[in-house]
Amino acid sequence: METLTIKPPKGVSLSDAKIALERLNFEIIDDQEYTISDAYRKELHNRLREWELSPETGISLDDARKLA
């Protein structure tokens, strides 16, 4: 199953957008489990390591984790 994220145009509420999509036979799925892909998880880990090993950033590892 593919997913689609939408942002209704200005002046259109999210509930009105949901109604319009349902009229077009879109299925609205409210309960979603968010997972982080392994590739993204590795990239995030690598960035944290770079920040930890680069003293020129001037931030601690804990602060870097908060930013990521």
CHARMM internal coordinates of N, CA and C (Angstrom, degrees):
IC EDIT
DIST 1 N 1 CA 1.4395
DIST 1 CA 1 C 1.5212
ANGL 1 N 1 CA 1 C 108.75
DIST 1 C 2 N 1.3045
ANGL 1 CA 1 C 2 N 116.44
DIHE 1 N 1 CA 1 C 2 N 132.94
DIST 2 N 2 CA 1.4514
ANGL 1 C 2 N 2 CA 121.61
DIHE 1 CA 1 C 2 N 2 CA 176.05
DIST 2 CA 2 C 1.5153
ANGL 2 N 2 CA 2 C 109.20
DIHE 1 C 2 N 2 CA 2 C -95.13
DIST 2 C 3 N 1.3202
ANGL 2 CA 2 C 3 N 116.07
DIHE 2 N 2 CA 2 C 3 N 154.79
DIST 3 N 3 CA 1.4588
ANGL 2 C 3 N 3 CA 119.92
DIHE 2 CA 2 C 3 N 3 CA 178.83
DIST 3 CA 3 C 1.5190
ANGL 3 N 3 CA 3 C 109.74
DIHE 2 C 3 N 3 CA 3 C -117.60
DIST 3 C 4 N 1.3063
ANGL 3 CA 3 C 4 N 114.79
DIHE 3 N 3 CA 3 C 4 N 158.69
DIST 4 N 4 CA 1.4549
ANGL 3 C 4 N 4 CA 121.90
DIHE 3 CA 3 C 4 N 4 CA 179.78
DIST 4 CA 4 C 1.5195
ANGL 4 N 4 CA 4 C 107.61
DIHE 3 C 4 N 4 CA 4 C -138.18
DIST 4 C 5 N 1.2991
ANGL 4 CA 4 C 5 N 116.72
DIHE 4 N 4 CA 4 C 5 N 130.06
DIST 5 N 5 CA 1.4540
ANGL 4 C 5 N 5 CA 121.21
DIHE 4 CA 4 C 5 N 5 CA 175.77
DIST 5 CA 5 C 1.5153
ANGL 5 N 5 CA 5 C 107.52
DIHE 4 C 5 N 5 CA 5 C -105.89
DIST 5 C 6 N 1.3196
ANGL 5 CA 5 C 6 N 116.23
DIHE 5 N 5 CA 5 C 6 N 130.21
DIST 6 N 6 CA 1.4611
ANGL 5 C 6 N 6 CA 119.07
DIHE 5 CA 5 C 6 N 6 CA -179.12
DIST 6 CA 6 C 1.5213
ANGL 6 N 6 CA 6 C 110.37
DIHE 5 C 6 N 6 CA 6 C -121.98
DIST 6 C 7 N 1.3121
ANGL 6 CA 6 C 7 N 114.31
DIHE 6 N 6 CA 6 C 7 N 155.22
DIST 7 N 7 CA 1.4608
ANGL 6 C 7 N 7 CA 121.40
DIHE 6 CA 6 C 7 N 7 CA 172.16
DIST 7 CA 7 C 1.5216
ANGL 7 N 7 CA 7 C 105.44
DIHE 6 C 7 N 7 CA 7 C -128.00
DIST 7 C 8 N 1.3233
ANGL 7 CA 7 C 8 N 117.12
DIHE 7 N 7 CA 7 C 8 N 112.54
DIST 8 N 8 CA 1.4607
ANGL 7 C 8 N 8 CA 119.46
DIHE 7 CA 7 C 8 N 8 CA -178.71
DIST 8 CA 8 C 1.5309
ANGL 8 N 8 CA 8 C 111.03
DIHE 7 C 8 N 8 CA 8 C -61.52
DIST 8 C 9 N 1.3253
ANGL 8 CA 8 C 9 N 116.77
DIHE 8 N 8 CA 8 C 9 N 150.45
DIST 9 N 9 CA 1.4611
ANGL 8 C 9 N 9 CA 119.39
DIHE 8 CA 8 C 9 N 9 CA 177.72
DIST 9 CA 9 C 1.5272
ANGL 9 N 9 CA 9 C 111.15
DIHE 8 C 9 N 9 CA 9 C -63.29
DIST 9 C 10 N 1.3013
ANGL 9 CA 9 C 10 N 115.56
DIHE 9 N 9 CA 9 C 10 N 159.39
DIST 10 N 10 CA 1.4683
ANGL 9 C 10 N 10 CA 120.63
DIHE 9 CA 9 C 10 N 10 CA 179.52
DIST 10 CA 10 C 1.5209
ANGL 10 N 10 CA 10 C 109.48
DIHE 9 C 10 N 10 CA 10 C -56.14
DIST 10 C 11 N 1.3063
ANGL 10 CA 10 C 11 N 115.49
DIHE 10 N 10 CA 10 C 11 N 132.77
DIST 11 N 11 CA 1.4582
ANGL 10 C 11 N 11 CA 120.66
DIHE 10 CA 10 C 11 N 11 CA 179.66
DIST 11 CA 11 C 1.5154
ANGL 11 N 11 CA 11 C 113.97
DIHE 10 C 11 N 11 CA 11 C 94.90
DIST 11 C 12 N 1.3320
ANGL 11 CA 11 C 12 N 117.31
DIHE 11 N 11 CA 11 C 12 N -8.91
DIST 12 N 12 CA 1.4676
ANGL 11 C 12 N 12 CA 121.32
DIHE 11 CA 11 C 12 N 12 CA 178.27
DIST 12 CA 12 C 1.5264
ANGL 12 N 12 CA 12 C 107.56
DIHE 11 C 12 N 12 CA 12 C -109.52
DIST 12 C 13 N 1.3075
ANGL 12 CA 12 C 13 N 116.37
DIHE 12 N 12 CA 12 C 13 N 121.99
DIST 13 N 13 CA 1.4648
ANGL 12 C 13 N 13 CA 119.71
DIHE 12 CA 12 C 13 N 13 CA -179.30
DIST 13 CA 13 C 1.5237
ANGL 13 N 13 CA 13 C 110.20
DIHE 12 C 13 N 13 CA 13 C -73.80
DIST 13 C 14 N 1.2988
ANGL 13 CA 13 C 14 N 115.49
DIHE 13 N 13 CA 13 C 14 N 159.19
DIST 14 N 14 CA 1.4628
ANGL 13 C 14 N 14 CA 120.48
DIHE 13 CA 13 C 14 N 14 CA 178.22
DIST 14 CA 14 C 1.5213
ANGL 14 N 14 CA 14 C 110.72
DIHE 13 C 14 N 14 CA 14 C -62.70
DIST 14 C 15 N 1.3238
ANGL 14 CA 14 C 15 N 116.78
DIHE 14 N 14 CA 14 C 15 N -38.90
DIST 15 N 15 CA 1.4727
ANGL 14 C 15 N 15 CA 119.04
DIHE 14 CA 14 C 15 N 15 CA 179.65
DIST 15 CA 15 C 1.5297
ANGL 15 N 15 CA 15 C 111.04
DIHE 14 C 15 N 15 CA 15 C -65.80
DIST 15 C 16 N 1.3339
ANGL 15 CA 15 C 16 N 118.11
DIHE 15 N 15 CA 15 C 16 N -37.75
DIST 16 N 16 CA 1.4690
ANGL 15 C 16 N 16 CA 120.27
DIHE 15 CA 15 C 16 N 16 CA 176.31
DIST 16 CA 16 C 1.5267
ANGL 16 N 16 CA 16 C 111.00
DIHE 15 C 16 N 16 CA 16 C -66.53
DIST 16 C 17 N 1.3247
ANGL 16 CA 16 C 17 N 116.55
DIHE 16 N 16 CA 16 C 17 N -37.93
DIST 17 N 17 CA 1.4640
ANGL 16 C 17 N 17 CA 120.24
DIHE 16 CA 16 C 17 N 17 CA 178.06
DIST 17 CA 17 C 1.5243
ANGL 17 N 17 CA 17 C 110.52
DIHE 16 C 17 N 17 CA 17 C -65.03
DIST 17 C 18 N 1.3373
ANGL 17 CA 17 C 18 N 117.06
DIHE 17 N 17 CA 17 C 18 N -39.75
DIST 18 N 18 CA 1.4659
ANGL 17 C 18 N 18 CA 120.46
DIHE 17 CA 17 C 18 N 18 CA 177.27
DIST 18 CA 18 C 1.5229
ANGL 18 N 18 CA 18 C 111.06
DIHE 17 C 18 N 18 CA 18 C -61.64
DIST 18 C 19 N 1.3250
ANGL 18 CA 18 C 19 N 116.56
DIHE 18 N 18 CA 18 C 19 N -43.12
DIST 19 N 19 CA 1.4684
ANGL 18 C 19 N 19 CA 120.41
DIHE 18 CA 18 C 19 N 19 CA 179.48
DIST 19 CA 19 C 1.5237
ANGL 19 N 19 CA 19 C 110.27
DIHE 18 C 19 N 19 CA 19 C -61.85
DIST 19 C 20 N 1.3243
ANGL 19 CA 19 C 20 N 116.72
DIHE 19 N 19 CA 19 C 20 N -44.12
DIST 20 N 20 CA 1.4652
ANGL 19 C 20 N 20 CA 120.47
DIHE 19 CA 19 C 20 N 20 CA 179.77
DIST 20 CA 20 C 1.5257
ANGL 20 N 20 CA 20 C 111.22
DIHE 19 C 20 N 20 CA 20 C -62.24
DIST 20 C 21 N 1.3241
ANGL 20 CA 20 C 21 N 117.09
DIHE 20 N 20 CA 20 C 21 N -42.40
DIST 21 N 21 CA 1.4646
ANGL 20 C 21 N 21 CA 120.28
DIHE 20 CA 20 C 21 N 21 CA 179.40
DIST 21 CA 21 C 1.5238
ANGL 21 N 21 CA 21 C 111.57
DIHE 20 C 21 N 21 CA 21 C -67.16
DIST 21 C 22 N 1.3257
ANGL 21 CA 21 C 22 N 116.95
DIHE 21 N 21 CA 21 C 22 N -38.73
DIST 22 N 22 CA 1.4643
ANGL 21 C 22 N 22 CA 119.89
DIHE 21 CA 21 C 22 N 22 CA 177.77
DIST 22 CA 22 C 1.5258
ANGL 22 N 22 CA 22 C 111.03
DIHE 21 C 22 N 22 CA 22 C -64.11
DIST 22 C 23 N 1.3161
ANGL 22 CA 22 C 23 N 117.56
DIHE 22 N 22 CA 22 C 23 N -34.61
DIST 23 N 23 CA 1.4714
ANGL 22 C 23 N 23 CA 120.98
DIHE 22 CA 22 C 23 N 23 CA 177.06
DIST 23 CA 23 C 1.5273
ANGL 23 N 23 CA 23 C 111.30
DIHE 22 C 23 N 23 CA 23 C -66.64
DIST 23 C 24 N 1.3179
ANGL 23 CA 23 C 24 N 116.17
DIHE 23 N 23 CA 23 C 24 N -23.40
DIST 24 N 24 CA 1.4683
ANGL 23 C 24 N 24 CA 121.13
DIHE 23 CA 23 C 24 N 24 CA 176.56
DIST 24 CA 24 C 1.5269
ANGL 24 N 24 CA 24 C 111.75
DIHE 23 C 24 N 24 CA 24 C -93.39
DIST 24 C 25 N 1.3281
ANGL 24 CA 24 C 25 N 115.40
DIHE 24 N 24 CA 24 C 25 N 14.87
DIST 25 N 25 CA 1.4653
ANGL 24 C 25 N 25 CA 123.48
DIHE 24 CA 24 C 25 N 25 CA 178.52
DIST 25 CA 25 C 1.5264
ANGL 25 N 25 CA 25 C 114.09
DIHE 24 C 25 N 25 CA 25 C 68.61
DIST 25 C 26 N 1.3292
ANGL 25 CA 25 C 26 N 117.30
DIHE 25 N 25 CA 25 C 26 N 25.03
DIST 26 N 26 CA 1.4541
ANGL 25 C 26 N 26 CA 120.06
DIHE 25 CA 25 C 26 N 26 CA 171.17
DIST 26 CA 26 C 1.5147
ANGL 26 N 26 CA 26 C 107.91
DIHE 25 C 26 N 26 CA 26 C -78.56
DIST 26 C 27 N 1.3132
ANGL 26 CA 26 C 27 N 116.65
DIHE 26 N 26 CA 26 C 27 N 143.12
DIST 27 N 27 CA 1.4549
ANGL 26 C 27 N 27 CA 120.83
DIHE 26 CA 26 C 27 N 27 CA 175.04
DIST 27 CA 27 C 1.5248
ANGL 27 N 27 CA 27 C 107.86
DIHE 26 C 27 N 27 CA 27 C -94.98
DIST 27 C 28 N 1.3110
ANGL 27 CA 27 C 28 N 116.58
DIHE 27 N 27 CA 27 C 28 N 124.19
DIST 28 N 28 CA 1.4586
ANGL 27 C 28 N 28 CA 121.44
DIHE 27 CA 27 C 28 N 28 CA 179.24
DIST 28 CA 28 C 1.5257
ANGL 28 N 28 CA 28 C 107.99
DIHE 27 C 28 N 28 CA 28 C -94.00
DIST 28 C 29 N 1.3116
ANGL 28 CA 28 C 29 N 116.04
DIHE 28 N 28 CA 28 C 29 N 120.43
DIST 29 N 29 CA 1.4588
ANGL 28 C 29 N 29 CA 121.74
DIHE 28 CA 28 C 29 N 29 CA -179.59
DIST 29 CA 29 C 1.5194
ANGL 29 N 29 CA 29 C 107.43
DIHE 28 C 29 N 29 CA 29 C -110.49
DIST 29 C 30 N 1.3216
ANGL 29 CA 29 C 30 N 115.99
DIHE 29 N 29 CA 29 C 30 N 111.50
DIST 30 N 30 CA 1.4623
ANGL 29 C 30 N 30 CA 120.44
DIHE 29 CA 29 C 30 N 30 CA -177.51
DIST 30 CA 30 C 1.5164
ANGL 30 N 30 CA 30 C 112.72
DIHE 29 C 30 N 30 CA 30 C -87.32
DIST 30 C 31 N 1.3130
ANGL 30 CA 30 C 31 N 117.73
DIHE 30 N 30 CA 30 C 31 N -35.10
DIST 31 N 31 CA 1.4592
ANGL 30 C 31 N 31 CA 121.18
DIHE 30 CA 30 C 31 N 31 CA -177.45
DIST 31 CA 31 C 1.5170
ANGL 31 N 31 CA 31 C 109.13
DIHE 30 C 31 N 31 CA 31 C -92.33
DIST 31 C 32 N 1.3293
ANGL 31 CA 31 C 32 N 115.65
DIHE 31 N 31 CA 31 C 32 N 109.43
DIST 32 N 32 CA 1.4482
ANGL 31 C 32 N 32 CA 120.18
DIHE 31 CA 31 C 32 N 32 CA 179.74
DIST 32 CA 32 C 1.5153
ANGL 32 N 32 CA 32 C 109.04
DIHE 31 C 32 N 32 CA 32 C -127.60
DIST 32 C 33 N 1.3009
ANGL 32 CA 32 C 33 N 114.74
DIHE 32 N 32 CA 32 C 33 N 140.98
DIST 33 N 33 CA 1.4582
ANGL 32 C 33 N 33 CA 119.83
DIHE 32 CA 32 C 33 N 33 CA 174.25
DIST 33 CA 33 C 1.5148
ANGL 33 N 33 CA 33 C 106.57
DIHE 32 C 33 N 33 CA 33 C -97.09
DIST 33 C 34 N 1.3090
ANGL 33 CA 33 C 34 N 116.18
DIHE 33 N 33 CA 33 C 34 N 120.97
DIST 34 N 34 CA 1.4535
ANGL 33 C 34 N 34 CA 120.36
DIHE 33 CA 33 C 34 N 34 CA -178.57
DIST 34 CA 34 C 1.5186
ANGL 34 N 34 CA 34 C 109.42
DIHE 33 C 34 N 34 CA 34 C -89.55
DIST 34 C 35 N 1.3053
ANGL 34 CA 34 C 35 N 116.07
DIHE 34 N 34 CA 34 C 35 N 125.31
DIST 35 N 35 CA 1.4566
ANGL 34 C 35 N 35 CA 119.91
DIHE 34 CA 34 C 35 N 35 CA 177.54
DIST 35 CA 35 C 1.5227
ANGL 35 N 35 CA 35 C 109.11
DIHE 34 C 35 N 35 CA 35 C -124.49
DIST 35 C 36 N 1.3029
ANGL 35 CA 35 C 36 N 115.57
DIHE 35 N 35 CA 35 C 36 N 150.41
DIST 36 N 36 CA 1.4565
ANGL 35 C 36 N 36 CA 121.69
DIHE 35 CA 35 C 36 N 36 CA 178.04
DIST 36 CA 36 C 1.5217
ANGL 36 N 36 CA 36 C 107.54
DIHE 35 C 36 N 36 CA 36 C -100.36
DIST 36 C 37 N 1.3219
ANGL 36 CA 36 C 37 N 116.17
DIHE 36 N 36 CA 36 C 37 N 128.41
DIST 37 N 37 CA 1.4612
ANGL 36 C 37 N 37 CA 119.76
DIHE 36 CA 36 C 37 N 37 CA -179.01
DIST 37 CA 37 C 1.5258
ANGL 37 N 37 CA 37 C 110.23
DIHE 36 C 37 N 37 CA 37 C -65.78
DIST 37 C 38 N 1.3125
ANGL 37 CA 37 C 38 N 115.49
DIHE 37 N 37 CA 37 C 38 N 155.72
DIST 38 N 38 CA 1.4623
ANGL 37 C 38 N 38 CA 120.30
DIHE 37 CA 37 C 38 N 38 CA 179.36
DIST 38 CA 38 C 1.5242
ANGL 38 N 38 CA 38 C 111.35
DIHE 37 C 38 N 38 CA 38 C -61.63
DIST 38 C 39 N 1.3368
ANGL 38 CA 38 C 39 N 116.86
DIHE 38 N 38 CA 38 C 39 N -38.04
DIST 39 N 39 CA 1.4636
ANGL 38 C 39 N 39 CA 120.46
DIHE 38 CA 38 C 39 N 39 CA -179.99
DIST 39 CA 39 C 1.5290
ANGL 39 N 39 CA 39 C 110.48
DIHE 38 C 39 N 39 CA 39 C -62.72
DIST 39 C 40 N 1.3406
ANGL 39 CA 39 C 40 N 116.45
DIHE 39 N 39 CA 39 C 40 N -44.49
DIST 40 N 40 CA 1.4649
ANGL 39 C 40 N 40 CA 119.93
DIHE 39 CA 39 C 40 N 40 CA 179.22
DIST 40 CA 40 C 1.5235
ANGL 40 N 40 CA 40 C 110.67
DIHE 39 C 40 N 40 CA 40 C -67.18
DIST 40 C 41 N 1.3087
ANGL 40 CA 40 C 41 N 116.79
DIHE 40 N 40 CA 40 C 41 N -39.35
DIST 41 N 41 CA 1.4662
ANGL 40 C 41 N 41 CA 121.06
DIHE 40 CA 40 C 41 N 41 CA 179.14
DIST 41 CA 41 C 1.5345
ANGL 41 N 41 CA 41 C 110.04
DIHE 40 C 41 N 41 CA 41 C -61.25
DIST 41 C 42 N 1.3394
ANGL 41 CA 41 C 42 N 117.46
DIHE 41 N 41 CA 41 C 42 N -41.90
DIST 42 N 42 CA 1.4650
ANGL 41 C 42 N 42 CA 121.08
DIHE 41 CA 41 C 42 N 42 CA 178.94
DIST 42 CA 42 C 1.5261
ANGL 42 N 42 CA 42 C 110.86
DIHE 41 C 42 N 42 CA 42 C -66.32
DIST 42 C 43 N 1.3419
ANGL 42 CA 42 C 43 N 116.39
DIHE 42 N 42 CA 42 C 43 N -41.90
DIST 43 N 43 CA 1.4611
ANGL 42 C 43 N 43 CA 120.49
DIHE 42 CA 42 C 43 N 43 CA 178.49
DIST 43 CA 43 C 1.5262
ANGL 43 N 43 CA 43 C 110.69
DIHE 42 C 43 N 43 CA 43 C -61.43
DIST 43 C 44 N 1.3093
ANGL 43 CA 43 C 44 N 116.74
DIHE 43 N 43 CA 43 C 44 N -43.56
DIST 44 N 44 CA 1.4582
ANGL 43 C 44 N 44 CA 121.25
DIHE 43 CA 43 C 44 N 44 CA 178.34
DIST 44 CA 44 C 1.5286
ANGL 44 N 44 CA 44 C 110.92
DIHE 43 C 44 N 44 CA 44 C -62.41
DIST 44 C 45 N 1.3240
ANGL 44 CA 44 C 45 N 116.71
DIHE 44 N 44 CA 44 C 45 N -43.26
DIST 45 N 45 CA 1.4630
ANGL 44 C 45 N 45 CA 121.17
DIHE 44 CA 44 C 45 N 45 CA 178.14
DIST 45 CA 45 C 1.5303
ANGL 45 N 45 CA 45 C 110.25
DIHE 44 C 45 N 45 CA 45 C -61.38
DIST 45 C 46 N 1.3364
ANGL 45 CA 45 C 46 N 116.65
DIHE 45 N 45 CA 45 C 46 N -43.65
DIST 46 N 46 CA 1.4639
ANGL 45 C 46 N 46 CA 120.35
DIHE 45 CA 45 C 46 N 46 CA 179.90
DIST 46 CA 46 C 1.5252
ANGL 46 N 46 CA 46 C 111.59
DIHE 45 C 46 N 46 CA 46 C -62.39
DIST 46 C 47 N 1.3230
ANGL 46 CA 46 C 47 N 116.76
DIHE 46 N 46 CA 46 C 47 N -40.78
DIST 47 N 47 CA 1.4693
ANGL 46 C 47 N 47 CA 119.74
DIHE 46 CA 46 C 47 N 47 CA 178.75
DIST 47 CA 47 C 1.5246
ANGL 47 N 47 CA 47 C 111.02
DIHE 46 C 47 N 47 CA 47 C -64.62
DIST 47 C 48 N 1.3202
ANGL 47 CA 47 C 48 N 116.44
DIHE 47 N 47 CA 47 C 48 N -41.27
DIST 48 N 48 CA 1.4626
ANGL 47 C 48 N 48 CA 119.24
DIHE 47 CA 47 C 48 N 48 CA 177.75
DIST 48 CA 48 C 1.5228
ANGL 48 N 48 CA 48 C 110.91
DIHE 47 C 48 N 48 CA 48 C -61.45
DIST 48 C 49 N 1.3255
ANGL 48 CA 48 C 49 N 116.91
DIHE 48 N 48 CA 48 C 49 N -40.87
DIST 49 N 49 CA 1.4689
ANGL 48 C 49 N 49 CA 120.86
DIHE 48 CA 48 C 49 N 49 CA 178.67
DIST 49 CA 49 C 1.5243
ANGL 49 N 49 CA 49 C 110.27
DIHE 48 C 49 N 49 CA 49 C -64.73
DIST 49 C 50 N 1.3424
ANGL 49 CA 49 C 50 N 117.42
DIHE 49 N 49 CA 49 C 50 N -41.31
DIST 50 N 50 CA 1.4647
ANGL 49 C 50 N 50 CA 120.47
DIHE 49 CA 49 C 50 N 50 CA 178.68
DIST 50 CA 50 C 1.5212
ANGL 50 N 50 CA 50 C 110.46
DIHE 49 C 50 N 50 CA 50 C -60.72
DIST 50 C 51 N 1.3219
ANGL 50 CA 50 C 51 N 116.45
DIHE 50 N 50 CA 50 C 51 N -45.07
DIST 51 N 51 CA 1.4653
ANGL 50 C 51 N 51 CA 120.29
DIHE 50 CA 50 C 51 N 51 CA -179.82
DIST 51 CA 51 C 1.5199
ANGL 51 N 51 CA 51 C 110.60
DIHE 50 C 51 N 51 CA 51 C -63.94
DIST 51 C 52 N 1.3221
ANGL 51 CA 51 C 52 N 116.08
DIHE 51 N 51 CA 51 C 52 N -38.75
DIST 52 N 52 CA 1.4618
ANGL 51 C 52 N 52 CA 120.01
DIHE 51 CA 51 C 52 N 52 CA -179.48
DIST 52 CA 52 C 1.5255
ANGL 52 N 52 CA 52 C 110.72
DIHE 51 C 52 N 52 CA 52 C -66.50
DIST 52 C 53 N 1.3252
ANGL 52 CA 52 C 53 N 116.92
DIHE 52 N 52 CA 52 C 53 N -37.31
DIST 53 N 53 CA 1.4583
ANGL 52 C 53 N 53 CA 121.53
DIHE 52 CA 52 C 53 N 53 CA -174.95
DIST 53 CA 53 C 1.5263
ANGL 53 N 53 CA 53 C 113.40
DIHE 52 C 53 N 53 CA 53 C -89.71
DIST 53 C 54 N 1.3280
ANGL 53 CA 53 C 54 N 118.00
DIHE 53 N 53 CA 53 C 54 N -5.55
DIST 54 N 54 CA 1.4605
ANGL 53 C 54 N 54 CA 121.29
DIHE 53 CA 53 C 54 N 54 CA -178.04
DIST 54 CA 54 C 1.5259
ANGL 54 N 54 CA 54 C 110.29
DIHE 53 C 54 N 54 CA 54 C -107.73
DIST 54 C 55 N 1.3243
ANGL 54 CA 54 C 55 N 117.49
DIHE 54 N 54 CA 54 C 55 N 98.02
DIST 55 N 55 CA 1.4616
ANGL 54 C 55 N 55 CA 119.15
DIHE 54 CA 54 C 55 N 55 CA -177.74
DIST 55 CA 55 C 1.5246
ANGL 55 N 55 CA 55 C 113.07
DIHE 54 C 55 N 55 CA 55 C -64.38
DIST 55 C 56 N 1.3349
ANGL 55 CA 55 C 56 N 117.69
DIHE 55 N 55 CA 55 C 56 N -21.18
DIST 56 N 56 CA 1.4635
ANGL 55 C 56 N 56 CA 119.52
DIHE 55 CA 55 C 56 N 56 CA -178.19
DIST 56 CA 56 C 1.5291
ANGL 56 N 56 CA 56 C 113.00
DIHE 55 C 56 N 56 CA 56 C -68.95
DIST 56 C 57 N 1.3197
ANGL 56 CA 56 C 57 N 117.58
DIHE 56 N 56 CA 56 C 57 N -13.16
DIST 57 N 57 CA 1.4642
ANGL 56 C 57 N 57 CA 118.69
DIHE 56 CA 56 C 57 N 57 CA 177.79
DIST 57 CA 57 C 1.5164
ANGL 57 N 57 CA 57 C 110.96
DIHE 56 C 57 N 57 CA 57 C -69.11
DIST 57 C 58 N 1.3129
ANGL 57 CA 57 C 58 N 116.81
DIHE 57 N 57 CA 57 C 58 N -29.77
DIST 58 N 58 CA 1.4487
ANGL 57 C 58 N 58 CA 120.68
DIHE 57 CA 57 C 58 N 58 CA 178.30
DIST 58 CA 58 C 1.5194
ANGL 58 N 58 CA 58 C 114.36
DIHE 57 C 58 N 58 CA 58 C 72.38
DIST 58 C 59 N 1.3323
ANGL 58 CA 58 C 59 N 117.13
DIHE 58 N 58 CA 58 C 59 N 18.67
DIST 59 N 59 CA 1.4582
ANGL 58 C 59 N 59 CA 119.82
DIHE 58 CA 58 C 59 N 59 CA 178.39
DIST 59 CA 59 C 1.5198
ANGL 59 N 59 CA 59 C 109.49
DIHE 58 C 59 N 59 CA 59 C -127.20
DIST 59 C 60 N 1.3025
ANGL 59 CA 59 C 60 N 114.84
DIHE 59 N 59 CA 59 C 60 N 154.21
DIST 60 N 60 CA 1.4596
ANGL 59 C 60 N 60 CA 119.83
DIHE 59 CA 59 C 60 N 60 CA 179.31
DIST 60 CA 60 C 1.5262
ANGL 60 N 60 CA 60 C 110.16
DIHE 59 C 60 N 60 CA 60 C -80.46
DIST 60 C 61 N 1.3078
ANGL 60 CA 60 C 61 N 116.33
DIHE 60 N 60 CA 60 C 61 N 165.95
DIST 61 N 61 CA 1.4590
ANGL 60 C 61 N 61 CA 121.02
DIHE 60 CA 60 C 61 N 61 CA 178.19
DIST 61 CA 61 C 1.5241
ANGL 61 N 61 CA 61 C 110.54
DIHE 60 C 61 N 61 CA 61 C -62.13
DIST 61 C 62 N 1.3286
ANGL 61 CA 61 C 62 N 117.20
DIHE 61 N 61 CA 61 C 62 N -39.68
DIST 62 N 62 CA 1.4677
ANGL 61 C 62 N 62 CA 119.94
DIHE 61 CA 61 C 62 N 62 CA 178.59
DIST 62 CA 62 C 1.5225
ANGL 62 N 62 CA 62 C 111.36
DIHE 61 C 62 N 62 CA 62 C -62.03
DIST 62 C 63 N 1.3414
ANGL 62 CA 62 C 63 N 116.52
DIHE 62 N 62 CA 62 C 63 N -42.21
DIST 63 N 63 CA 1.4650
ANGL 62 C 63 N 63 CA 119.77
DIHE 62 CA 62 C 63 N 63 CA 177.98
DIST 63 CA 63 C 1.5262
ANGL 63 N 63 CA 63 C 110.95
DIHE 62 C 63 N 63 CA 63 C -65.93
DIST 63 C 64 N 1.3244
ANGL 63 CA 63 C 64 N 116.86
DIHE 63 N 63 CA 63 C 64 N -38.27
DIST 64 N 64 CA 1.4619
ANGL 63 C 64 N 64 CA 120.62
DIHE 63 CA 63 C 64 N 64 CA 178.50
DIST 64 CA 64 C 1.5179
ANGL 64 N 64 CA 64 C 110.57
DIHE 63 C 64 N 64 CA 64 C -62.93
DIST 64 C 65 N 1.3202
ANGL 64 CA 64 C 65 N 116.79
DIHE 64 N 64 CA 64 C 65 N -39.88
DIST 65 N 65 CA 1.4628
ANGL 64 C 65 N 65 CA 120.17
DIHE 64 CA 64 C 65 N 65 CA 178.88
DIST 65 CA 65 C 1.5203
ANGL 65 N 65 CA 65 C 110.98
DIHE 64 C 65 N 65 CA 65 C -63.98
DIST 65 C 66 N 1.3227
ANGL 65 CA 65 C 66 N 116.87
DIHE 65 N 65 CA 65 C 66 N -36.64
DIST 66 N 66 CA 1.4617
ANGL 65 C 66 N 66 CA 120.13
DIHE 65 CA 65 C 66 N 66 CA 177.89
DIST 66 CA 66 C 1.5225
ANGL 66 N 66 CA 66 C 110.82
DIHE 65 C 66 N 66 CA 66 C -65.65
DIST 66 C 67 N 1.3416
ANGL 66 CA 66 C 67 N 116.92
DIHE 66 N 66 CA 66 C 67 N -36.23
DIST 67 N 67 CA 1.4651
ANGL 66 C 67 N 67 CA 120.83
DIHE 66 CA 66 C 67 N 67 CA 179.82
DIST 67 CA 67 C 1.5185
ANGL 67 N 67 CA 67 C 111.96
DIHE 66 C 67 N 67 CA 67 C -71.56
DIST 67 C 68 N 1.3231
ANGL 67 CA 67 C 68 N 116.51
DIHE 67 N 67 CA 67 C 68 N -32.82
DIST 68 N 68 CA 1.4621
ANGL 67 C 68 N 68 CA 120.14
DIHE 67 CA 67 C 68 N 68 CA -178.28
DIST 68 CA 68 C 1.4811
ANGL 68 N 68 CA 68 C 107.85
DIHE 67 C 68 N 68 CA 68 C -81.17
END
COOR INIT
IC SEED 1 N 1 CA 1 C
IC BUILD
